[in-house]
Amino acid sequence: MSRLANLHPGTGGTILLGLLPFIVLVFAYVLGSNTRLQENPDDKLLPAPSSFVDTIERYAFQEDRRSGERLWWTDTGASLERLLIALGISGALGLSIGLAIGAVPYVRSLLLPFVAAFGMIPPLAILPILFIVLGLGETAKVALIVIGITPIVIRDIALRASEIPHEQLIKAQTLGASTWTLSIRVLLPQLLPRLIDTVRLNLGCAWLFLIAAEAIASTEGLGYRIFLVRRYMAMDVILPYVAWITTLAFAMDYGLRRARRTFFPWAEAN
């Protein structure tokens, strides 16, 4: 008798199973929306799917009367700019500090306890401090994301560095490699795929911190728009924006996954 754990779906089955939860979710929403709208045509909690099309057309393809901008793309551009800058800074800091911790024992003893303790600070708890110290501009929003995910990136990179077989380091030093050469030629190439993985895993947290910062102090951005219209219970705007954020996050995750496969194919088996 075949065990369920040993059965694998084919290509078509994999695609169908992957789509099934989305189909069920859409069906459940349409059913719930129709039920509520039949009882109360003015219900705002579960608006009809057709209202989403109207919202996207109004926000993405029509200019706002007050600003003259297409709000959908203005908000998207502002949020992506903040997010990408923060991810770039976090990746650079995480890789450099994590590499130093993994390569140099003195640096490990000096920084690892501090990074571990700093990573325990809830980033949203210090958001008011960031706004007081850095102001309400872009710097505070980017800083929140950096503070939120950089300690995690550092610790993950340092952990990966500690997992590299010690024999590789001994062989490199036997061949005359200095600490710098050891870090750049032996450790760094093996840490770059892990950096992509840890950034992927932290995308959800990065979006969370971004939305929180935009909701409190911003004049544009996806999070700002969602919290602006919530006072009117405009679910026909909130739900498309949430779906768009999810789509963007999924696209970024897919892009990072493709980059890993393209630039580090040797790491796919690890």
Buried (B, 14 or more C-beta within 10 A) or exposed (E): EEEEEEEEEEEEEEEEEEEEEEEEEEEEEEEEBEEBBEEEEEBEEBBBBEBBEEBBEBBBEEEEEEEEEBBBEBBBBBBBEBBEBBBEBBBEBBBBBBBBBBBBEEBBEEBBEEBEEEBEEEBBEBBEEBBEEBEBEBEBBBBBBBBBBBBBBBBBBBBBBEEBEEEEBEEBBEEEBEEEEBBBEBBBEBBBBBBBBBBBBBBEBBBBBBBBBBBBBBEBBBBBBBBBBEEEEBBBBBBBBBEBBEEBBEEBBEEBEEEBEEEBEEBEEE
